[in-house]
């Protein structure tokens, strides 16, 4: 039984370093939308092979249903170097 508890429970103090979290604000309705990228699985290798990128489309839970498209570029160490949003703006 303790094996199953360890398997399915996570420590609240566990580091979340393999995720990149961000928030955007919809240009149409102003809703704040949260997004998260798994740096181990979601990134694609760029054509030059020295960086990574991701394109993600977000939509809020409100009544607007406007899509916000986010494009991000990461260096070889998976640190963010560039970001753009269409249909919304990043919230710092």
Helices and strands as residue ranges (DSSP letters): H 2-8, E 19-26, E 32-38, E 44-45, E 52-59, E 67-74, E 80-86, E 88-91
